[in-house]
Amino acid sequence: MSDREARQRVLRTDLAIGLGGSVLGYAEAGPALFTVLPTLAVVGLLTAAALYAVEHAAVPGVYPEVTALASLVVLAAVVAGFVVVIEASVAVVLAGALSGFGVGVLCYRLCYGFLFPVPAFRLDRVRER
């Protein structure tokens, strides 16, 4: 598989995941999603940071899979904290988290796919499939 094909596959996959998460979160909560914008913003930033840490080997000496798992645990803990703190229903907070995840994936992939090249780690993972 050429670099161009791998890049296109990464962009298609990640943009679909990002759009899917964003749209599904909004479809679940509707206009109530705006009451949990802090959840959406924090989850989006954490998702983009986790993707960066995994794809750029930002944690030296740690396998990317371990970094991804640790990021998932932190993300789940943050969402659980928002469920407790924010005075909205659990469904709305979770919809905000889902939308935040989608927005985080979209922003990261737009940055590292259009502005900057897709990291070699991600291209290699696509070629393995």
All heavy atoms as an XYZ file, in Angstrom:
940
protein
N       0.848     -1.172      0.000
C       0.000      0.000      0.000
C       0.898      1.240      0.000
O       1.826      1.340      0.788
C      -0.899     -0.036      1.241
C      -1.739      1.181      1.433
S      -2.793      1.153      2.892
C      -3.765     -0.294      2.664
N       0.602      2.171     -0.860
C       1.405      3.383     -0.964
C       1.097      4.338      0.189
O       0.111      4.179      0.909
C       1.142      4.075     -2.304
O      -0.155      4.643     -2.300
N       1.960      5.335      0.335
C       1.740      6.340      1.377
C       0.422      7.078      1.163
O      -0.295      7.371      2.118
C       2.884      7.356      1.393
C       4.121      6.819      2.075
O       4.010      5.802      2.793
O       5.201      7.412      1.885
N       0.139      7.378     -0.080
C      -1.086      8.108     -0.396
C      -2.332      7.304     -0.026
O      -3.275      7.817      0.574
C      -1.108      8.466     -1.874
C      -2.303      9.283     -2.291
C      -2.137      9.753     -3.733
N      -3.222     10.601     -4.112
C      -4.243     10.197     -4.859
N      -4.294      8.968     -5.314
N      -5.206     11.037     -5.161
N      -2.333      6.024     -0.367
C      -3.474      5.165     -0.032
C      -3.635      5.016      1.470
O      -4.749      5.051      1.989
C      -3.307      3.788     -0.679
C      -3.437      3.795     -2.174
C      -3.029      2.460     -2.782
O      -2.257      1.711     -2.132
O      -3.491      2.172     -3.899
N      -2.516      4.848      2.180
C      -2.573      4.715      3.636
C      -3.102      5.999      4.272
O      -3.940      5.961      5.176
C      -1.190      4.376      4.189
N      -2.627      7.135      3.781
C      -3.092      8.425      4.309
C      -4.591      8.602      4.062
O      -5.332      9.034      4.939
C      -2.317      9.560      3.658
C      -2.727     10.935      4.137
C      -1.863     12.015      3.460
N      -2.297     13.325      3.848
C      -3.232     14.028      3.219
N      -3.826     13.529      2.150
N      -3.572     15.229      3.639
N      -5.041      8.250      2.866
C      -6.462      8.373      2.556
C      -7.307      7.464      3.436
O      -8.371      7.855      3.909
C      -6.717      8.059      1.088
C      -6.264      9.147      0.159
C      -6.453      8.780     -1.300
O      -6.717      7.628     -1.646
N      -6.308      9.767     -2.179
N      -6.826      6.260      3.692
C      -7.575      5.338      4.554
C      -7.655      5.866      5.982
O      -8.692      5.799      6.623
C      -6.926      3.963      4.544
C      -7.688      2.966      5.405
C      -7.094      1.614      5.338
N      -7.595      0.954      4.147
C      -7.280     -0.282      3.807
N      -6.433     -0.971      4.541
N      -7.791     -0.832      2.731
N      -6.543      6.418      6.480
C      -6.531      6.998      7.826
C      -7.516      8.155      7.898
O      -8.320      8.243      8.837
C      -5.111      7.471      8.210
C      -5.140      8.349      9.447
C      -4.199      6.287      8.427
N      -7.476      9.034      6.918
C      -8.371     10.192      6.922
C      -9.830      9.766      6.836
O     -10.671     10.270      7.585
C      -8.021     11.146      5.782
C      -6.699     11.903      5.926
C      -6.420     12.722      4.685
C      -6.709     12.781      7.154
N     -10.145      8.850      5.959
C     -11.532      8.380      5.837
C     -12.029      7.759      7.139
O     -13.122      8.071      7.611
C     -11.654      7.359      4.699
C     -11.831      7.951      3.341
C     -12.299      6.906      2.331
N     -11.523      5.675      2.366
C     -10.499      5.411      1.563
N     -10.128      6.286      0.660
N      -9.857      4.268      1.645
N     -11.221      6.888      7.706
C     -11.625      6.187      8.927
C     -11.808      7.153     10.089
O     -12.844      7.154     10.765
C     -10.570      5.123      9.301
O     -10.428      4.223      8.215
C     -10.971      4.378     10.551
N     -10.808      7.991     10.332
C     -10.868      8.869     11.496
C     -11.909      9.973     11.338
O     -12.563     10.355     12.308
C      -9.497      9.463     11.791
C      -8.543      8.431     12.363
O      -8.969      7.274     12.573
O      -7.372      8.770     12.607
N     -12.065     10.491     10.138
C     -13.104     11.506      9.938
C     -14.490     10.897     10.097
O     -15.397     11.544     10.638
C     -12.939     12.191      8.587
C     -11.669     13.035      8.433
C     -11.584     13.633      7.037
C     -11.586     14.123      9.483
N     -14.676      9.662      9.672
C     -15.966      8.992      9.882
C     -16.222      8.753     11.363
O     -17.345      8.954     11.854
C     -16.003      7.676      9.115
N     -15.204      8.340     12.096
C     -15.356      8.137     13.541
C     -15.683      9.456     14.224
O     -16.578      9.531     15.078
C     -14.081      7.515     14.132
C     -13.943      6.070     13.679
C     -14.093      7.587     15.663
C     -12.600      5.449     14.007
N     -14.972     10.506     13.871
C     -15.208     11.811     14.479
C     -16.592     12.363     14.178
O     -17.301     12.824     15.070
N     -16.978     12.302     12.916
C     -18.312     12.779     12.554
C     -19.405     11.932     13.187
O     -20.418     12.450     13.665
C     -18.478     12.788     11.030
C     -17.795     13.921     10.290
C     -17.889     13.704      8.780
C     -18.408     15.243     10.667
N     -19.182     10.628     13.214
C     -20.166      9.728     13.823
C     -20.372     10.024     15.292
O     -21.508     10.113     15.772
N     -19.284     10.180     16.037
C     -19.394     10.487     17.458
C     -20.061     11.822     17.710
O     -20.932     11.945     18.578
N     -19.687     12.819     16.937
C     -20.268     14.155     17.108
C     -21.763     14.154     16.819
O     -22.558     14.694     17.587
C     -19.574     15.155     16.191
O     -18.213     15.218     16.474
N     -22.133     13.544     15.720
C     -23.539     13.523     15.314
C     -24.379     12.667     16.257
O     -25.482     13.051     16.650
C     -23.672     13.050     13.853
C     -25.108     12.783     13.477
C     -23.064     14.090     12.918
N     -23.861     11.501     16.648
C     -24.616     10.647     17.560
C     -24.824     11.300     18.920
O     -25.891     11.182     19.520
C     -23.916      9.296     17.729
C     -24.057      8.330     16.572
C     -23.209      7.092     16.815
C     -25.504      7.945     16.363
N     -23.803     11.988     19.416
C     -23.947     12.694     20.686
C     -25.008     13.778     20.605
O     -25.838     13.924     21.509
N     -24.990     14.525     19.522
C     -26.011     15.570     19.362
C     -27.393     14.956     19.154
O     -28.393     15.468     19.665
C     -25.674     16.501     18.196
C     -26.674     17.620     18.072
C     -26.639     18.689     18.953
C     -27.670     17.589     17.106
C     -27.570     19.716     18.870
C     -28.605     18.604     17.009
C     -28.552     19.663     17.890
O     -29.475     20.660     17.812
N     -27.472     13.871     18.416
C     -28.763     13.217     18.188
C     -29.347     12.698     19.496
O     -30.565     12.704     19.682
C     -28.604     12.069     17.194
N     -28.502     12.261     20.413
C     -28.971     11.751     21.697
C     -29.467     12.877     22.598
O     -30.510     12.750     23.237
C     -27.839     10.993     22.400
C     -28.160     10.522     23.788
C     -29.218      9.441     23.822
O     -29.326      8.662     22.867
O     -29.945      9.388     24.826
N     -28.731     13.978     22.664
C     -29.059     15.027     23.627
C     -29.809     16.196     23.009
O     -30.530     16.901     23.714
C     -27.782     15.539     24.285
N     -29.633     16.448     21.739
C     -30.270     17.588     21.103
C     -29.744     18.898     21.665
O     -28.577     19.006     22.037
N     -30.604     19.883     21.793
C     -30.165     21.184     22.311
C     -29.668     21.133     23.759
O     -28.947     22.015     24.196
C     -31.418     22.056     22.224
C     -32.294     21.383     21.233
C     -31.986     19.931     21.305
N     -30.024     20.097     24.501
C     -29.535     19.961     25.878
C     -28.025     19.760     25.915
O     -27.403     19.912     26.967
C     -30.238     18.802     26.568
N     -27.442     19.425     24.778
C     -26.001     19.232     24.705
C     -25.249     20.506     25.082
O     -24.148     20.448     25.623
C     -25.609     18.782     23.295
C     -24.193     18.297     23.080
C     -23.951     17.020     23.874
C     -23.951     18.039     21.618
N     -25.861     21.642     24.852
C     -25.203     22.914     25.163
C     -25.093     23.157     26.663
O     -24.326     24.003     27.096
C     -25.919     24.070     24.466
C     -25.835     23.977     22.978
C     -26.926     23.583     22.226
C     -24.648     24.227     22.312
C     -26.845     23.470     20.847
C     -24.547     24.120     20.943
C     -25.653     23.735     20.203
N     -25.838     22.405     27.471
C     -25.720     22.541     28.928
C     -24.491     21.810     29.463
O     -24.102     22.044     30.598
C     -26.978     22.001     29.640
O     -27.103     20.604     29.361
C     -28.223     22.745     29.192
N     -23.905     20.944     28.658
C     -22.723     20.188     29.086
C     -21.520     20.494     28.198
O     -20.686     19.623     27.937
C     -23.017     18.672     29.130
C     -23.979     18.335     30.236
C     -23.503     18.157     27.800
N     -21.404     21.735     27.760
C     -20.267     22.120     26.917
C     -18.917     21.915     27.605
O     -17.953     21.552     26.934
C     -20.413     23.566     26.454
C     -21.358     23.772     25.270
C     -21.454     25.241     24.910
C     -20.933     22.961     24.066
N     -18.815     22.120     28.936
C     -17.516     21.818     29.564
C     -17.107     20.352     29.383
O     -15.940     20.052     29.140
C     -17.732     22.148     31.040
C     -18.851     23.133     31.047
C     -19.722     22.756     29.891
N     -18.063     19.456     29.492
C     -17.766     18.039     29.276
C     -17.275     17.820     27.857
O     -16.264     17.136     27.634
C     -19.029     17.181     29.527
O     -19.502     17.435     30.827
C     -18.738     15.716     29.354
N     -17.972     18.382     26.906
C     -17.606     18.239     25.502
C     -16.193     18.772     25.268
O     -15.374     18.098     24.635
C     -18.618     18.990     24.638
C     -18.599     18.717     23.150
C     -20.016     18.834     22.614
C     -17.710     19.661     22.407
N     -15.892     19.936     25.796
C     -14.587     20.553     25.561
C     -13.457     19.759     26.216
O     -12.421     19.497     25.576
C     -14.594     21.987     26.082
N     -13.642     19.354     27.453
C     -12.577     18.632     28.163
C     -12.345     17.260     27.535
O     -11.201     16.853     27.335
C     -12.916     18.519     29.668
C     -11.980     17.569     30.368
C     -12.866     19.892     30.317
N     -13.412     16.552     27.225
C     -13.255     15.237     26.602
C     -12.610     15.382     25.221
O     -11.764     14.575     24.840
C     -14.607     14.492     26.529
C     -14.515     13.253     25.662
C     -15.078     14.129     27.921
N     -12.971     16.409     24.474
C     -12.341     16.649     23.180
C     -10.853     16.905     23.304
O     -10.045     16.342     22.561
N     -10.464     17.738     24.259
C      -9.041     18.026     24.462
C      -8.280     16.781     24.926
O      -7.174     16.510     24.440
C      -8.875     19.146     25.490
C      -9.232     20.543     25.003
C      -9.209     21.533     26.160
C      -8.264     20.986     23.922
N      -8.874     16.031     25.843
C      -8.208     14.814     26.318
C      -8.088     13.766     25.210
O      -7.082     13.052     25.131
C      -8.950     14.236     27.519
C      -8.818     15.008     28.826
C      -9.679     14.383     29.900
C      -7.365     15.073     29.268
N      -9.094     13.673     24.372
C      -9.040     12.724     23.256
C      -7.927     13.105     22.288
O      -7.141     12.246     21.864
C     -10.387     12.670     22.518
O     -11.402     12.267     23.441
C     -10.346     11.727     21.343
N      -7.845     14.374     21.933
C      -6.792     14.823     21.024
C      -5.414     14.620     21.659
O      -4.475     14.178     20.983
C      -7.008     16.285     20.657
N      -5.295     14.892     22.956
C      -4.020     14.690     23.646
C      -3.645     13.213     23.680
O      -2.473     12.853     23.510
C      -4.095     15.258     25.061
N      -4.626     12.352     23.895
C      -4.354     10.913     23.919
C      -3.900     10.426     22.551
O      -2.949      9.629     22.452
C      -5.602     10.162     24.370
N      -4.560     10.880     21.504
C      -4.151     10.489     20.152
C      -2.731     10.966     19.851
O      -1.933     10.238     19.259
C      -5.137     11.041     19.118
C      -6.495     10.359     19.086
C      -7.461     11.152     18.214
C      -6.360      8.943     18.579
N      -2.429     12.173     20.272
C      -1.080     12.696     20.067
C      -0.057     11.845     20.816
O       0.985     11.474     20.268
C      -0.986     14.155     20.524
C       0.392     14.726     20.320
C       0.749     15.289     19.107
C       1.351     14.675     21.327
C       2.026     15.793     18.903
C       2.625     15.167     21.137
C       2.964     15.730     19.922
O       4.224     16.216     19.716
N      -0.364     11.532     22.080
C       0.580     10.752     22.889
C       0.826      9.370     22.288
O       1.954      8.873     22.298
C       0.053     10.615     24.317
N      -0.203      8.765     21.758
C      -0.058      7.425     21.179
C       0.697      7.482     19.856
O       1.635      6.719     19.634
C      -1.439      6.766     20.995
C      -1.329      5.512     20.161
C      -2.071      6.466     22.340
N       0.306      8.378     18.980
C       0.882      8.400     17.634
C       2.283      8.992     17.569
O       3.014      8.744     16.623
C      -0.040      9.141     16.666
C      -1.302      8.378     16.366
C      -2.142      9.022     15.285
O      -1.786     10.112     14.791
O      -3.155      8.410     14.928
N       2.656      9.794     18.554
C       3.972     10.420     18.532
C       4.918      9.846     19.581
O       5.982     10.410     19.821
C       3.843     11.936     18.740
C       3.221     12.621     17.580
N       1.859     12.788     17.454
C       3.761     13.169     16.470
C       1.595     13.423     16.328
N       2.733     13.663     15.703
N       4.524      8.749     20.219
C       5.342      8.120     21.264
C       5.809      9.171     22.271
O       6.991      9.281     22.586
C       6.512      7.364     20.657
N       4.852      9.940     22.775
C       5.163     11.048     23.672
C       5.587     10.586     25.060
O       6.157     11.357     25.818
C       3.961     11.980     23.788
N       5.303      9.340     25.395
C       5.719      8.799     26.689
C       6.873      7.839     26.416
O       6.653      6.706     26.010
C       4.545      8.070     27.390
C       4.952      7.596     28.764
C       3.324      8.966     27.458
N       8.111      8.293     26.638
C       9.254      7.461     26.283
C       9.325      6.195     27.139
O       9.046      6.208     28.331
C      10.464      8.366     26.544
C       9.966      9.521     27.316
C       8.485      9.574     27.178
N       9.677      5.104     26.491
C       9.843      3.844     27.193
C       8.553      3.092     27.464
O       8.564      2.076     28.138
N       7.437      3.589     26.949
C       6.138      2.944     27.174
C       5.548      2.573     25.819
O       5.570      3.372     24.881
C       5.179      3.891     27.938
C       3.821      3.259     28.110
C       5.763      4.276     29.288
N       5.030      1.358     25.734
C       4.390      0.932     24.494
C       3.174      1.816     24.194
O       2.463      2.217     25.116
C       3.934     -0.516     24.582
C       5.071     -1.504     24.621
C       5.330     -2.236     25.773
C       5.870     -1.705     23.508
C       6.373     -3.139     25.807
C       6.916     -2.604     23.533
C       7.165     -3.322     24.691
O       8.195     -4.207     24.722
N       2.904      2.100     22.928
C       1.750      2.942     22.586
C       0.427      2.348     23.072
O      -0.489      3.088     23.437
C       1.794      3.007     21.062
C       3.191      2.688     20.689
C       3.712      1.778     21.751
N       0.326      1.034     23.107
C      -0.906      0.398     23.570
C      -1.147      0.686     25.054
O      -2.283      0.883     25.484
C      -0.851     -1.117     23.332
C      -0.859     -1.505     21.865
C       0.508     -1.425     21.196
O       1.520     -1.127     21.883
O       0.569     -1.666     19.980
N      -0.078      0.722     25.833
C      -0.197      1.042     27.262
C      -0.614      2.499     27.429
O      -1.447      2.824     28.279
C       1.130      0.736     27.997
C       1.068      1.183     29.449
C       1.469     -0.737     27.889
N      -0.040      3.368     26.626
C      -0.426      4.779     26.660
C      -1.896      4.940     26.311
O      -2.616      5.708     26.953
C       0.436      5.600     25.680
O       1.816      5.401     25.993
C       0.104      7.065     25.746
N      -2.360      4.205     25.314
C      -3.770      4.279     24.918
C      -4.674      3.784     26.031
O      -5.709      4.402     26.325
C      -3.999      3.467     23.647
N      -4.302      2.700     26.685
C      -5.112      2.167     27.774
C      -5.153      3.127     28.955
O      -6.216      3.367     29.537
C      -4.577      0.802     28.218
C      -5.348      0.106     29.327
C      -6.792     -0.147     28.883
C      -4.665     -1.191     29.711
N      -4.013      3.697     29.300
C      -3.973      4.671     30.393
C      -4.821      5.895     30.050
O      -5.539      6.423     30.916
C      -2.531      5.081     30.677
N      -4.775      6.330     28.812
C      -5.589      7.468     28.379
C      -7.074      7.154     28.483
O      -7.875      8.001     28.889
C      -5.255      7.853     26.945
O      -3.910      8.205     26.820
N      -7.435      5.935     28.136
C      -8.832      5.515     28.232
C      -9.311      5.518     29.680
O     -10.425      5.968     29.975
C      -9.010      4.131     27.617
C     -10.421      3.564     27.638
C     -11.331      4.400     26.754
C     -10.414      2.124     27.179
N      -8.473      5.053     30.588
C      -8.829      5.043     32.008
C      -9.004      6.468     32.522
O      -9.970      6.773     33.231
C      -7.768      4.271     32.814
C      -7.976      4.457     34.311
C      -7.790      2.797     32.452
N      -8.098      7.354     32.157
C      -8.204      8.759     32.580
C      -9.466      9.388     32.001
O     -10.203     10.097     32.699
C      -6.946      9.550     32.153
C      -7.152     11.041     32.316
C      -5.742      9.078     32.939
N      -9.746      9.132     30.746
C     -10.927      9.677     30.096
C     -12.203      9.189     30.782
O     -13.123      9.974     31.026
C     -10.920      9.291     28.619
C     -11.829     10.056     27.675
C     -11.533     11.530     27.720
C     -11.634      9.546     26.273
N     -12.260      7.908     31.107
C     -13.430      7.359     31.800
C     -13.594      7.985     33.179
O     -14.720      8.293     33.603
C     -13.314      5.846     31.911
N     -12.491      8.206     33.874
C     -12.564      8.832     35.202
C     -13.052     10.275     35.103
O     -13.861     10.729     35.935
C     -11.195      8.776     35.881
N     -12.597     10.988     34.097
C     -13.039     12.377     33.913
C     -14.531     12.421     33.592
O     -15.274     13.248     34.141
C     -12.193     13.067     32.813
C     -12.811     14.384     32.386
C     -10.774     13.276     33.304
N     -14.989     11.538     32.731
C     -16.419     11.506     32.392
C     -17.242     11.144     33.626
O     -18.291     11.754     33.878
C     -16.690     10.524     31.224
C     -18.177     10.309     31.022
C     -16.051     11.050     29.947
N     -16.772     10.197     34.421
C     -17.477      9.851     35.660
C     -17.535     11.045     36.608
O     -18.557     11.279     37.265
C     -16.796      8.662     36.334
N     -16.463     11.798     36.660
C     -16.463     13.017     37.479
C     -17.478     14.028     36.986
O     -18.183     14.655     37.794
N     -17.588     14.192     35.696
C     -18.589     15.107     35.149
C     -20.006     14.625     35.437
O     -20.901     15.432     35.678
C     -18.398     15.298     33.641
C     -17.391     16.343     33.280
C     -16.263     16.009     32.544
C     -17.554     17.657     33.670
C     -15.334     16.967     32.207
C     -16.628     18.626     33.342
C     -15.509     18.282     32.611
N     -20.218     13.317     35.411
C     -21.548     12.782     35.728
C     -21.938     13.173     37.143
O     -23.095     13.525     37.409
C     -21.577     11.240     35.543
C     -22.811     10.638     36.174
C     -21.503     10.883     34.071
N     -20.986     13.153     38.050
C     -21.260     13.488     39.453
C     -21.420     14.992     39.643
O     -22.306     15.445     40.372
C     -20.132     12.938     40.357
C     -20.288     13.431     41.781
C     -20.102     11.429     40.309
N     -20.588     15.783     38.992
C     -20.534     17.222     39.254
C     -21.620     18.010     38.524
O     -22.236     18.909     39.100
C     -19.134     17.770     38.875
C     -19.091     19.275     38.938
C     -18.085     17.168     39.782
N     -21.859     17.702     37.263
C     -22.791     18.498     36.463
C     -24.224     18.087     36.782
O     -24.533     16.905     36.897
C     -22.492     18.345     34.955
C     -21.146     18.996     34.665
C     -23.579     18.964     34.110
C     -20.746     18.985     33.224
N     -25.072     19.083     36.901
C     -26.471     18.834     37.233
C     -27.322     18.609     35.989
O     -28.320     19.284     35.774
C     -27.020     20.000     38.050
C     -26.363     20.128     39.411
C     -26.995     21.218     40.238
O     -28.105     21.668     39.896
O     -26.370     21.615     41.212
N     -26.919     17.655     35.217
C     -27.687     17.242     34.047
C     -27.854     15.733     34.152
O     -27.176     15.070     34.942
C     -26.942     17.610     32.759
N     -28.760     15.206     33.356
C     -28.966     13.759     33.418
C     -27.724     13.029     32.923
O     -26.909     13.572     32.175
C     -30.181     13.363     32.573
O     -29.880     13.515     31.207
N     -27.584     11.801     33.355
C     -26.437     10.990     32.956
C     -26.404     10.832     31.441
O     -25.338     10.898     30.826
C     -26.492      9.605     33.654
C     -25.389      8.704     33.152
C     -26.395      9.772     35.156
N     -27.563     10.656     30.830
C     -27.622     10.482     29.379
C     -27.089     11.715     28.646
O     -26.375     11.595     27.650
C     -29.051     10.186     28.938
N     -27.403     12.896     29.150
C     -26.941     14.126     28.499
C     -25.435     14.283     28.671
O     -24.723     14.665     27.736
C     -27.707     15.355     29.047
C     -27.106     16.646     28.524
C     -29.175     15.270     28.670
N     -24.926     13.970     29.856
C     -23.478     14.071     30.084
C     -22.735     13.074     29.202
O     -21.710     13.403     28.599
C     -23.140     13.861     31.573
C     -21.628     13.827     31.780
C     -23.753     14.960     32.418
N     -23.255     11.854     29.100
C     -22.610     10.863     28.247
C     -22.694     11.243     26.772
O     -21.764     10.991     25.994
C     -23.208      9.478     28.481
C     -22.929      8.876     29.862
C     -23.623      7.539     30.004
C     -21.445      8.753     30.126
N     -23.802     11.859     26.370
C     -23.910     12.348     24.996
C     -22.892     13.459     24.748
O     -22.280     13.524     23.677
C     -25.325     12.849     24.724
N     -22.696     14.308     25.745
C     -21.674     15.349     25.628
C     -20.277     14.753     25.512
O     -19.438     15.232     24.753
N     -20.040     13.691     26.280
C     -18.741     13.017     26.200
C     -18.538     12.376     24.831
O     -17.448     12.441     24.255
C     -18.631     11.971     27.304
N     -19.585     11.766     24.297
C     -19.493     11.157     22.969
C     -19.224     12.217     21.903
O     -18.366     12.037     21.029
C     -20.774     10.387     22.642
C     -20.833      9.698     21.280
C     -19.713      8.674     21.154
C     -22.187      9.038     21.097
N     -19.926     13.326     21.986
C     -19.682     14.413     21.037
C     -18.277     14.975     21.210
O     -17.597     15.297     20.228
C     -20.709     15.529     21.222
O     -21.931     15.153     20.673
N     -17.832     15.099     22.452
C     -16.486     15.587     22.711
C     -15.431     14.667     22.135
O     -14.431     15.110     21.562
N     -15.661     13.358     22.263
C     -14.753     12.386     21.670
C     -14.690     12.584     20.156
O     -13.613     12.620     19.564
C     -15.202     10.961     22.014
C     -14.406      9.903     21.327
C     -13.163      9.545     21.798
C     -14.903      9.274     20.192
C     -12.413      8.563     21.152
C     -14.167      8.294     19.546
C     -12.924      7.941     20.027
N     -15.851     12.728     19.535
C     -15.896     12.928     18.091
C     -15.196     14.203     17.662
O     -14.427     14.210     16.694
N     -15.435     15.274     18.398
C     -14.793     16.555     18.074
C     -13.283     16.453     18.262
O     -12.502     16.977     17.455
C     -15.399     17.688     18.939
C     -14.570     18.948     18.847
C     -16.829     17.957     18.513
N     -12.849     15.758     19.313
C     -11.416     15.584     19.543
C     -10.737     14.817     18.418
O      -9.661     15.191     17.957
N     -11.375     13.751     17.974
C     -10.823     12.969     16.865
C     -10.784     13.816     15.590
O      -9.784     13.821     14.862
C     -11.632     11.670     16.641
C     -11.217     10.980     15.358
C     -11.479     10.732     17.820
N     -11.869     14.541     15.330
C     -11.907     15.394     14.135
C     -10.807     16.448     14.156
O     -10.084     16.626     13.168
C     -13.263     16.087     14.020
C     -14.402     15.305     13.424
C     -15.696     16.102     13.528
C     -14.125     14.959     11.986
N     -10.689     17.156     15.255
C      -9.685     18.225     15.346
C      -8.271     17.676     15.221
O      -7.435     18.245     14.516
C      -9.851     18.989     16.651
S     -11.342     19.986     16.707
N      -8.010     16.562     15.908
C      -6.676     15.974     15.825
C      -6.361     15.544     14.397
O      -5.281     15.814     13.870
C      -6.542     14.786     16.780
C      -5.197     14.126     16.657
C      -4.085     14.677     17.276
C      -5.027     12.984     15.884
C      -2.837     14.104     17.130
C      -3.787     12.403     15.738
C      -2.689     12.965     16.366
O      -1.455     12.400     16.210
N      -7.290     14.848     13.763
C      -7.012     14.341     12.428
C      -6.973     15.462     11.395
O      -6.247     15.372     10.405
C      -8.027     13.265     12.029
C      -7.642     12.513     10.805
C      -6.213     11.998     10.815
N      -5.996     10.997     11.837
C      -4.807     10.703     12.357
N      -3.718     11.314     11.948
N      -4.689      9.788     13.298
N      -7.731     16.515     11.600
C      -7.622     17.654     10.685
C      -6.257     18.305     10.822
O      -5.669     18.744      9.829
C      -8.738     18.661     10.942
C     -10.137     18.211     10.517
C     -11.177     19.240     10.946
C     -10.208     17.977      9.020
N      -5.746     18.336     12.054
C      -4.423     18.917     12.286
C      -3.333     17.996     11.728
O      -2.498     18.421     10.939
C      -4.230     19.159     13.782
S      -2.668     19.950     14.166
N      -3.359     16.723     12.155
C      -2.363     15.755     11.697
C      -2.931     14.901     10.575
O      -3.092     13.705     10.690
C      -1.872     14.883     12.853
C      -0.965     15.635     13.772
C      -1.454     16.169     14.953
C       0.355     15.844     13.439
C      -0.631     16.893     15.788
C       1.189     16.569     14.264
C       0.696     17.087     15.439
O       1.503     17.814     16.261
N      -3.234     15.536      9.503
C      -3.718     14.870      8.316
C      -3.786     15.864      7.174
O      -3.549     15.517      6.031
N      -4.109     17.117      7.548
C      -4.179     18.172      6.539
C      -3.104     19.228      6.755
O      -2.421     19.615      5.820
C      -5.572     18.818      6.530
C      -6.633     17.905      6.000
C      -7.528     17.282      6.854
C      -6.734     17.643      4.650
C      -8.501     16.427      6.373
C      -7.702     16.784      4.148
C      -8.585     16.170      5.020
N      -2.940     19.719      7.989
C      -1.918     20.727      8.251
C      -0.523     20.115      8.332
O       0.444     20.677      7.828
C      -2.226     21.476      9.548
C      -3.523     22.276      9.572
C      -3.736     22.923     10.939
C      -3.513     23.336      8.486
N      -0.429     18.997      9.022
C       0.826     18.269      9.175
C       0.622     16.856      8.638
O      -0.509     16.384      8.560
C       1.252     18.210     10.655
C       1.417     19.556     11.281
C       0.471     20.034     12.171
C       2.513     20.350     10.989
C       0.614     21.275     12.755
C       2.658     21.589     11.566
C       1.710     22.064     12.460
N       1.694     16.170      8.299
C       1.520     14.809      7.774
C       1.007     13.852      8.851
O       1.223     14.055     10.043
C       2.926     14.418      7.310
C       3.852     15.343      7.996
C       3.096     16.591      8.300
N       0.334     12.808      8.401
C      -0.118     11.753      9.306
C       1.130     11.085      9.876
O       2.051     10.759      9.126
C      -0.993     10.726      8.556
C      -1.369      9.569      9.466
C      -2.234     11.389      7.991
N       1.194     10.899     11.194
C       2.388     10.277     11.786
C       2.665      8.886     11.215
O       1.743      8.136     10.878
C       2.043     10.196     13.277
C       1.022     11.266     13.480
C       0.243     11.329     12.212
N       3.926      8.562     11.131
C       4.346      7.281     10.557
C       3.778      6.097     11.346
O       3.454      5.063     10.764
C       5.871      7.201     10.517
N       3.634      6.255     12.653
C       3.074      5.181     13.479
C       1.692      4.789     12.987
O       1.381      3.613     12.837
C       3.013      5.625     14.945
C       2.345      4.625     15.843
C       3.052      3.538     16.322
C       1.014      4.771     16.207
C       2.444      2.605     17.143
C       0.398      3.846     17.025
C       1.114      2.759     17.497
N       0.865      5.779     12.705
C      -0.507      5.503     12.252
C      -0.524      4.903     10.854
O      -1.279      3.992     10.566
C      -1.329      6.797     12.289
C      -2.765      6.623     11.893
C      -3.549      5.885     12.974
N      -4.950      6.080     12.768
C      -5.774      5.148     12.277
N      -5.313      3.953     11.990
N      -7.035      5.400     12.098
N       0.349      5.401      9.986
C       0.423      4.847      8.628
C       0.867      3.389      8.666
O       0.350      2.554      7.928
C       1.367      5.685      7.766
C       0.913      7.105      7.454
C       1.999      7.858      6.705
C      -0.387      7.116      6.682
N       1.833      3.089      9.520
C       2.296      1.709      9.647
C       1.184      0.797     10.160
O       1.057     -0.339      9.707
C       3.512      1.621     10.574
C       4.740      2.288      9.981
O       4.770      2.485      8.748
O       5.654      2.615     10.763
N       0.391      1.284     11.096
C      -0.704      0.478     11.632
C      -1.747      0.182     10.560
O      -2.316     -0.892     10.511
C      -1.370      1.190     12.825
C      -0.478      1.426     14.007
C      -0.159      0.138     14.689
N      -1.268     -0.250     15.523
C      -1.147     -0.926     16.634
N       0.018     -1.294     17.050
N      -2.213     -1.241     17.322
N      -2.004      1.142      9.697
C      -2.971      0.939      8.613
C      -2.443     -0.074      7.610
O      -3.185     -0.911      7.112
C      -3.306      2.288      7.936
C      -4.037      2.085      6.638
C      -4.119      3.144      8.867
N      -1.160     -0.011      7.331
C      -0.577     -0.939      6.366
C      -0.570     -2.375      6.878
O      -0.587     -3.308      6.090
C       0.850     -0.518      6.047
C       0.911      0.703      5.169
C       2.341      0.961      4.725
N       2.411      2.239      4.083
C       2.988      3.327      4.587
N       3.598      3.262      5.752
N       2.995      4.449      3.919
N      -0.542     -2.565      8.193
C      -0.533     -3.908      8.767
C      -1.854     -4.633      8.558
O      -1.905     -5.844      8.626
C      -0.217     -3.828     10.266
C       1.186     -3.421     10.578
C       1.422     -3.226     12.062
O       0.485     -3.457     12.858
O       2.539     -2.849     12.431
N      -2.914     -3.920      8.351
C      -4.236     -4.538      8.226
C      -4.449     -5.150      6.893
O      -4.129     -4.907      5.877
C      -5.339     -3.519      8.502
C      -5.327     -3.078      9.922
C      -6.440     -2.144     10.138
N      -6.334     -1.624     11.508
C      -7.253     -0.907     12.059
N      -8.335     -0.607     11.415
N      -7.119     -0.460     13.270
